[in-house]
Amino acid sequence: MKIELGIYGKVIFWCITLFIFLYEIYQILKGRASDNWRAHTAKVTDVRIDTRVNDGVEESKPSIKYHYSYMGSSYKGSKIKYGDLWSNNYSNASKMLSGIVKGSNITIYVNPKRPNQSVLYRGYQGHVVWFIGCMAVFVFLAVQS
């Protein structure tokens, strides 16, 4: 079965593919950059595990909110780690928040150049192999059409 996209369909397809690709590259680069961020103390204001049903499979993701002062200014943060944290294994989300309770002090990592950027864990968590595979399929389909 061959799908005819037409010129506008191809342009839209390539724009969406490029956007997804660049967004994932951005996440990977930010995750790598966070390896050099400074450790700092923050206070937890909310901690929970979010759940959703995706194609009949329950998925979960850790969620946290915290506030901190850095260089005389106050900031709020909610980033756990760069990348995709949704998982169909509830224990993965639960492990990331293990021992963290509302009102407790935690160690976060703050970007010294942009102190409004912070993460609970340094690095990137994602599905790079899955991402590259999907991009390869998209490119193959686009070239074929």
C-alpha positions as CSV (number, residue, x, y, z in Angstrom):
1,M,0.0,0.0,0.0
2,K,1.4,3.3,-1.1
3,I,0.4,6.5,0.6
4,E,0.3,9.7,-1.5
5,L,1.0,12.7,0.7
6,G,1.1,15.4,-2.0
7,I,3.5,18.3,-1.7
8,Y,1.8,19.9,1.3
9,G,1.6,16.6,3.1
10,K,5.3,16.0,2.6
11,V,6.2,19.5,3.8
12,I,4.1,19.0,6.9
13,F,5.5,15.5,7.5
14,W,9.1,16.8,7.3
15,C,8.3,19.8,9.5
16,I,6.9,17.5,12.2
17,T,9.7,15.0,11.8
18,L,12.3,17.8,12.1
19,F,10.6,19.3,15.2
20,I,10.5,15.9,17.0
21,F,14.2,15.3,16.1
22,L,15.4,18.7,17.3
23,Y,13.3,18.5,20.5
24,E,14.9,15.1,21.4
25,I,18.4,16.4,20.5
26,Y,17.7,19.4,22.8
27,Q,16.7,17.0,25.6
28,I,19.8,15.0,25.2
29,L,22.1,18.0,25.2
30,K,20.4,19.6,28.2
31,G,20.7,16.3,30.0
32,R,24.4,16.2,29.3
33,A,24.8,19.8,30.3
34,S,23.2,19.1,33.7
35,D,26.1,16.9,34.5
36,N,28.0,20.1,35.2
37,W,25.4,21.9,37.2
38,R,25.9,22.8,40.9
39,A,24.4,20.8,43.8
40,H,22.0,23.0,45.8
41,T,19.4,22.4,48.5
42,A,15.7,22.8,47.8
43,K,12.4,22.3,49.8
44,V,9.8,19.9,48.4
45,T,6.4,21.5,48.0
46,D,4.7,18.5,46.2
47,V,5.6,15.0,45.3
48,R,3.4,12.3,43.6
49,I,3.3,9.7,40.9
50,D,1.1,10.6,37.9
51,T,-0.6,7.8,36.0
52,R,-2.3,7.5,32.6
53,V,-3.7,4.8,30.4
54,N,-2.1,4.6,27.0
55,D,-3.5,2.0,24.6
56,G,-4.9,0.0,27.5
57,V,-1.5,0.0,29.4
58,E,-1.2,1.9,32.6
59,E,1.9,4.2,32.6
60,S,3.3,6.2,35.5
61,K,5.7,9.1,35.8
62,P,7.2,10.7,38.9
63,S,6.2,14.3,39.6
64,I,7.8,16.8,42.0
65,K,7.7,20.5,42.8
66,Y,10.3,22.3,44.9
67,H,11.5,25.8,45.6
68,Y,15.0,27.1,46.3
69,S,17.0,30.3,46.7
70,Y,20.1,30.8,44.6
71,M,22.3,33.8,44.7
72,G,19.7,35.9,46.5
73,S,16.7,35.0,44.3
74,S,13.9,32.5,44.8
75,Y,13.0,29.9,42.2
76,K,10.5,27.1,41.7
77,G,11.4,23.9,39.9
78,S,9.7,20.7,38.8
79,K,12.1,19.0,36.5
80,I,13.2,15.6,37.6
81,K,15.5,14.7,34.7
82,Y,15.7,15.5,31.0
83,G,14.0,13.1,28.7
84,D,10.9,10.9,28.9
85,L,10.0,9.6,32.3
86,W,6.8,7.8,31.5
87,S,7.1,4.0,32.1
88,N,4.7,1.1,32.3
89,N,6.6,-0.1,35.4
90,Y,5.2,1.8,38.4
91,S,8.3,0.8,40.5
92,N,10.5,2.9,38.1
93,A,8.6,6.1,39.0
94,S,8.5,5.1,42.7
95,K,12.2,4.5,42.9
96,M,13.0,8.0,41.5
97,L,11.0,9.5,44.4
98,S,12.0,7.1,47.1
99,G,12.5,8.8,50.5
100,I,11.2,12.2,49.2
101,V,8.3,13.6,51.1
102,K,6.6,17.0,51.0
103,G,8.4,19.5,53.2
104,S,11.7,17.7,53.1
105,N,15.0,19.2,51.9
106,I,16.5,17.6,48.8
107,T,19.6,18.1,46.7
108,I,18.9,19.5,43.3
109,Y,21.3,20.6,40.5
110,V,21.1,24.2,39.4
111,N,22.4,25.7,36.1
112,P,24.8,28.4,37.3
113,K,24.3,30.4,34.1
114,R,20.5,30.2,34.3
115,P,19.5,29.6,37.9
116,N,15.8,29.2,37.0
117,Q,16.9,25.8,35.4
118,S,17.2,22.9,37.8
119,V,16.9,19.1,38.0
120,L,16.5,16.6,40.7
121,Y,18.8,14.1,38.8
122,R,21.5,14.9,36.4
123,G,21.6,13.5,32.9
124,Y,19.1,12.2,30.3
125,Q,16.6,9.4,30.4
126,G,15.0,8.4,27.2
127,H,14.8,5.8,24.6
128,V,17.5,6.8,22.2
129,V,17.5,3.6,20.2
130,W,13.7,3.7,19.9
131,F,14.0,7.4,18.8
132,I,16.6,6.7,16.1
133,G,14.6,3.7,14.9
134,C,11.5,5.8,14.5
135,M,13.4,8.5,12.7
136,A,14.8,6.0,10.3
137,V,11.3,4.7,9.5
138,F,10.0,8.2,9.0
139,V,12.9,9.1,6.7
140,F,12.4,5.8,4.8
141,L,8.7,6.4,4.3
142,A,9.3,10.0,3.3
143,V,11.9,9.0,0.7
144,Q,9.5,6.3,-0.7
145,S,6.6,8.7,-1.2
